[in-house]
Amino acid sequence: MTNWTSSPARPSETGTVAWNLFDIDSKFGDVELHSNVTEYLNHLPKFDETTTP
């Protein structure tokens, strides 16, 4: 299970944030770590370098 409680939220909000992320992950899609998303996006070609078919 992913540790969602390491968010920068105040301690009183940590449980709510964790629950919301769990809910999103189980219903709608994947919840990924910020570092994973940033790394993925940084490896995509820049918009100026793309072409339209």
C-alpha positions as CSV (number, residue, x, y, z in Angstrom):
1,M,0.0,0.0,0.0
2,T,1.2,3.5,-0.9
3,N,2.1,5.8,2.0
4,W,-0.2,8.8,1.2
5,T,0.3,10.4,4.5
6,S,3.5,12.1,3.6
7,S,1.7,15.0,2.0
8,P,2.6,18.6,3.0
9,A,-0.8,19.0,4.6
10,R,-1.2,20.0,8.2
11,P,-1.4,17.1,10.6
12,S,-5.1,17.6,11.1
13,E,-5.7,17.2,7.4
14,T,-3.4,14.3,6.8
15,G,-6.1,11.6,7.4
16,T,-8.6,13.4,5.1
17,V,-5.9,13.8,2.3
18,A,-5.0,10.1,2.7
19,W,-8.6,9.0,2.5
20,N,-9.3,11.2,-0.6
21,L,-6.3,9.9,-2.4
22,F,-7.3,6.3,-1.5
23,D,-10.8,7.0,-2.8
24,I,-9.5,8.5,-6.1
25,D,-7.1,5.6,-6.5
26,S,-9.8,2.9,-6.0
27,K,-12.5,4.6,-8.1
28,F,-11.1,6.7,-10.9
29,G,-7.5,6.1,-11.6
30,D,-4.0,5.7,-10.3
31,V,-2.5,7.9,-7.6
32,E,1.2,8.3,-8.3
33,L,4.0,9.9,-6.3
34,H,4.9,13.5,-7.4
35,S,8.5,12.4,-8.2
36,N,7.2,9.7,-10.5
37,V,4.9,12.0,-12.4
38,T,7.6,14.7,-12.7
39,E,10.1,12.2,-14.0
40,Y,7.6,10.9,-16.6
41,L,6.7,14.4,-17.8
42,N,10.3,15.5,-18.0
43,H,11.0,12.6,-20.4
44,L,8.2,13.5,-22.8
45,P,9.2,15.5,-25.9
46,K,8.7,19.3,-25.7
47,F,5.6,20.5,-27.5
48,D,7.7,22.4,-30.0
49,E,9.5,19.2,-30.9
50,T,6.3,17.3,-31.8
51,T,4.6,17.0,-35.2
52,T,1.0,16.5,-36.1
53,P,0.4,13.5,-38.4
